[in-house]
């Protein structure tokens, strides 16, 4: 490949890119996409009691992909017929490949769909954030059910296009991998809100203060890392997908992609989906009217700050009052704790971060929800809420409604939706708006700015450069068609 020609391809202007996609520069065409469908989405529930297994292709099978492969296997409901990974044959993909010796192997997902799509019904996508959009879009275009790791997309526009595509395919099940959305907190939050226990919420604090990969980077770097020779097993060109050309460096690979604005979504995109999912859905927050980076340390042009505080301001919704959501990350940036908070609780079902598992700050990832009459604290994933202080919780015991148990975990829920027996709990139409909230937060982080946003036009009203980041850079040569599949 001629790298210079790849780079020159991206000198085309944003206006040309948007025009090529049939999207106008004024508003990026987002307002015309329509409002997000409320409620659960996915396949229509049927009375069918099919017991045949769902034929599935696993895309991205190392690290997180291996964990997802294990979870799907535990359901006993899948037949893995294909494996796809740009680093097929590497040590971190060999375990899953050895487990399914009869599965057809691919390195390029486009070849998987073009040559093998009649053999499978669904895909599980466990790849880096920047590659979520083209793979999921192609899967929907081929009529495949899609399980997609969070965050759903890397840009606001990509989430908008995927939601639009999913709405055009009402019989296709989609599920975003925020697994707690099928666990205890999901059903508790809904039951407590329906019963009026959670009401009149005016503020939410969300926090993830564990060490992150980029905390070891040099914040004074003045250019991206020097290019290196990729491993022989790695198809680096396909790994990049639609992103502008970057020479390979090991610091982008094996999970380090999450650190860089060009490839990942930082702590907010990684853990926000596990902490704010029920808050966002059941408080019907939608999109904010203001997003502001109110604190940061070691801000730079290439990777996420060492610590940051982001304020999201949401307007009134029906009878619900305006609500401010404040996000805290970084080991030196702890949130204020209310009186009577007690001890921070991690939750047995919360996976390790792999980057400093012990909470060096003595506070686990979680949230504090401030209502008019009650205050709640909770963790991440499926960890349930508790009322604070303790004496208030004791007084409320007799008024708390019974919380139904989950009929299926997140993976089984998806597979049952593929069979038409349940509806997915975190479909694109629901999770996509939450993903967009994270995209807005990352733009504020990147620009170190206070931004005003119009949820109706889906445009910033005070920063043109921020509007350009809603779509991001034009796709590389050969990848533009993925943005035309809607």
N, C-alpha and C positions, 0 to 999 in steps of 0.2 A: 504494500500500500504506500502511496505517496503522501507522507505526513503533511508536506507543505500544502498540497492541494486540499487535504482535509481541513487544515487551519484556515485557508483562504475561503473555503465554503462558508465559514461562519462570519465572514465580514459583511454578509448581506444584512440589511437592516431589519429591525423588528417589524416595521410596517410591511415589508415584503413577505416576511414569514407569516404574519397574521393574514395578509391578503391571500397567500397561497393556500391557507387552511380554510378560506372562506369566512374568516373572523374579522370583524371591523376593528380598527384601532381605537375607535371611540367606544369604550366599554368592553372591549375584547369580545363582544358578542355574548357576554355572560348573562346579561339581563334577559336575553331571548331564549335562554335554555329552559327557563321555567322554574317554578318553585319546587323544592325538594318534597317528595312524597312523605307524609308522616306515617308512623306506624311501621310494623314489620313488613319486610318484603321477601321475595324469593318465589319458589314454586307455589302454586295453589295447593293447599292441603287436600289430600284425597283420602278416601277410606281404604285405599289399597293396602294390603299387608304383604307386599313383595318382600321376599327374603333373599333374592339374588344380590350378589355383591356389586358394588359400584366399581367399574373399571376406571382406574385413576392413573394419571401420569404425574410423577413428582418432578418439579422443576426447581433446581437448587437443592442438593442432597447432602451438603456438608454442614457441620455445625448446627445452626438453627434448623436447617432442612432435615438433618438426621433426627433431631428431637421431634419434629412434626411427623416424620415417617414412623417413628415409634408410637406416637399418639394415635395415628390412623390405624396402625396395625393392631393396637389394643382394642379397637372397636370390633374387630372381627368382621367388618363390613366392606373391606376393600380388596380388590384384586389389582395389585400394582403391575401394570403391563408395560410401562415405559419410564425411563429415568433420563433426565436431562440436566447437564451441568457443564458450564464452560471450562471447568477444571476436572473433567472426568478422568479418573486414573490417578489423581493426586491422593495423598494419604488421607486427607480429611473427607474424601468422597468414597473411598474404597470399601468402608464398612457397609454402607447401604447398598452399594453395587454388588457386594458379595452376598448380601442377604436375598437379593432378587436376581439370581443368575439367568432366569428366563426372560426378564424384562428387556425390551429393546432399548439400546443406549444411544443418546444424541448429545452433541455439544452445543448445538445451535437450536434454540426453541422454534425458530421459523421452519427449520427442517422437520422438527417433530410434528408440527401442525400440518405442513404441506404433504408429508409422506405417510403419516401414521394416524391422522385424526380419526379415521373410522374405527380404530381399535380401542378408543377410550371415551368415557363420558364426562370426566371431570379432571381438573388439574389442581395441584397444590403448589403455590408459588412461594418459595422461601429464599428469595434472592435479595441483593442490596436494594435500598430504597429507590435509587434512580432508575432501576430496571423494572419496577412494578408496573408502570403504566403500559409500555408496549406489549409486555407479555400478557397482562390481563385483557388488554384491548383485543389482541389477536385471539385469545381464548374465547371471548364473547362473540367475536366475529365468526368463529367456527362453531358457535352454539354449545360451548362446553361450560359446565358448572365450574365456578371459580372459588377456591379458598385462597385468600391472599394475605400474606403477613402484613402487619401494621408497620409503619403508617401507610395508609392506602397509596398515597402518591407523594412525590417530592415537590410538585407545584400546584398552585390553586387551579390553574386551567386544566391540568391533567385530571384532578378530582372531578371537576365539572364535566369533562368529556366522558369519564367513566360512569358517572351517575346517569348521564344522558343515555349512554349506550345500554346500561343495565335496564333503564326504564323501557327501552325499546325491545327488550327481551324478557317479558314478564314470566316466562316459563323456565328461565334459567336461574338457578340458585347461586347467590353470591354471599360470601362470608369473609369478613376481615378478621384477622387473627388476634383480637384482643380477648383472650380466652375467658377472662373474668366475666364477660358479658353473658355467659351461660352458667355462672356460679351463684353463690348465695347472695352477694351484694346486689346483683341485678334484680332478683326477686324480692329481696328485702326493701330496696329503695323504692321499687314500684308499689309494693304493698303499703309502705309507710307514707308515701306521697298520696296514694289513693285514699288513705284513711285520715289524711289531714295532719299527720304527725310531722312530716317534712312540708313546711309551707312558708310563704313570705320570705324566701331566701334572698338576702341582699348582698351577701359576700361569700366567696369561697377562696380558701387558701390551698394551693396544691404545691407539693414539694418533693424534690428528688435530689438529695444532697450527698449521694455517694460519689466516690472518685470516678472519673471518666477517662477514656483512653487518651483524649487530647490534652489532659492535664500534664502530660510528660513532654508535649511539643514545645517548640520555641515560638512564643507569641510575637517575636520581633523578626520573623522570617520575611523576606522581601520578594520571594517568588515561590512557586510550587516546587516540590522536591525534584531533585535531579533524576532523569530517566535511567532505568535499569533494564536489563534483559529479562523478559518474562520467563517463567518456568516453561519447559517444553510441553507440559501437559495443558497449559492454559491458553485458551482462545481469547486473548486480550481485546481484540477488536470487537467481538460479540459482547464481552463483559461491559464495555463502554456503552453499548446500546446507542441511544440517540444523543448522548452527551457529546459536547465538543471534544476533539482529540486531546488526550493526555498521554504522554509517554508513561509506560508502566513504572511503578515503584511499589515495593512490598508494603509500604505504609498506607496504601490504598486498599490492600487485600485483607482477607481473613478477618473481617469485621471492622478494620480500621476505616473503611469507607464511611462509617457513621459520623466520623469526626469532621468531615469536610463539607462545606456548603455545596460544592459541586456534585456530591454524591449522596449525602445523607441528610438527616433532619435533627441531629443532635439529641440532647436529653429530652427535649420537649416532644419530639416526634416519637422517640423510643418509649418513654414511660408515660407521657401524657395520655396515650390511648388506654393505658391500664389504670389510670388514676381518675381521669375526668369523664370517662365514657358514660357512666350512669348519670352524673351531674348534668352533662350536656343533653342527653336524650330526655330524661324525665323532667327536667326544668325547662325543656323546649327552648334552649338558649339561641339556637340558630347561629347567625354571624354577628360579630361585635360591631359597634359603631366607632370604637377607638381602640387602638393597640399601641402600647408605649413601652419602650425599654427604659425602665426607671433606674436600673442599676446594672453595672457590668464591670468585670475585671479582666484585663488582658484581652481587650477587643482587638481583632485583627481582620485582615481581608480574606483569609483563607479557611480558617476553621473556627469552631464555636468558642465563645468566651469561656474562661475558666469558671466564671459564675455569672448569673444573670437573674434579674427580676423583671418579669413581663406582666404588665397590667392589661387585661382585656375587659372592656366595658360593654355590657349588653343592655339593651333597652327593655322597657316593659313588654310583657307578652300576655295578652288577655288580662286576667286579674292578677298576674304575677308582677311584682315590682322590678325595677331595674336591678341588675346584679353585676357586681365587679368580681372577676376571677383573677387572682394574682398567682403567678407561677414563680417558684424559687428553685434554682439549681446552683450547685457549687458547694464545696465543703466549708467555705467561709461565709456562707450566705443563708443562714438559717431563718426560717419564718418566725414571726412572733407567735407565741403559744398562749392561748387564753387561760385564765385562772381555772384551776380544776382539771387541766388537760390530763394529768396523770402520766403514765408511762407510754412511750411509743411502742406500737405492736406491729410485728412484721407480717404475720400470717403464714400458716403452714404451706399454703399452695403457691406462695410467691417464689419464682425461680431466682437463682443466684444471678448477680449482674456480671460475673466473670471479670470484674475490674476493681476488686476490693470489696469482697462480700460483706465484711463486717461494717455496719454503719458507723464510720469514724466520728460522726457528729452525734451519735446516740439518738438519732431520729430516723426511722425507717421511711421509705417513700409512702406518701399518703396525702390526706386532705382534711381540712377543717371546714365545716359548713355552718354558716351563721344565719339562722332564721330569726324571725321576730321574737319568738318565745323560747326557742330551743337552739342549742348548739350541738353539733355532732362531730365526732372524729372518726376517721376510717383510714385504712391502708390502701394498697393497690390490688389489682387483679380482683379476685372474688372476695376479698376480706370484707366482713360486714361492718356496718356502722355501730357506734355506741353513743349514747347521749352523755354529755358532760355538763357539769360536774357529777360525781357519783351520786350525791344525794338527790339530784334532779332525776337521774336514771331510776333510782329506787322508787321515787314518787310516780314515775310514768309506767311502771311495770304492768299494772293491771289494764292499761289503756292501749297497749301495743297489740296490733293485729297479728294473727297467725300468718306466718310467711310460708308460702308453698315451696316444696322442694323442687329442684330442677329435674325435669323429666329426661334430660340428656345433656351430656357435656358439649363443649363447643364443636368438637370434631364429629361426634355422633349426630348432633343437631344439623350440621351441614350435610352429612350423608343421608339423613332422613329427609331433608329438604330435596336432595337430588332425586329421591324416590317418591317425592310428592306426599310425604307423611307428616312433615312439620314445616314451619316457616323458619328461615334463618333469623337469628336475633341481632346480628350485626351486618346486615346487607350493605351494599355500596350506597344505596339511597339514604341510609341513616348514617353510617360511619363516614361517608364522603364529606359531609358538612363539618364534622369534627376534624377530619384531616385538613380541611380548608382553614379552620381556625388555627391549627398548628402552622400551616404555611404562612398565614398572616403574622404569626408570632416570630417565625424565623426571619421574615423580611424585616421586622422591627429590630431583631437582633443584628442582622447583617448591616443595616443602615444606621444602627445606634440612634433611633429616631422615635418621635411621637407621631403617630399616623392616625388620620381620621378616615373612616371607611363608611361608604354608603352600602348597606346590605341589599338595597333594591337594585342599584345599577351594578353592584359588585365592582366598585372602583374606589380607589383612594381619592380623596378630594383635595389633598394638600401636598402631594408628592408624585410627580410624573415618573420619576425613576422607580419608585415603589410599584407603580402600575405596570411598568415594564417587567418587573420581577414576578408578577402574577403569572405570566406565561414563561418567563425565563428565556434563555438563549434559543435561537432557532435550532431544530434538530440537525444532526449531521446528515450529509448526503446519503440518500438511500433510506432514511428513517422518517421522512415527512409524511408518508402515507398513513402511518399509525395515527396521526392527528386528523385524518380525514375519514376515519372509519365510522364516525357517528352518523 
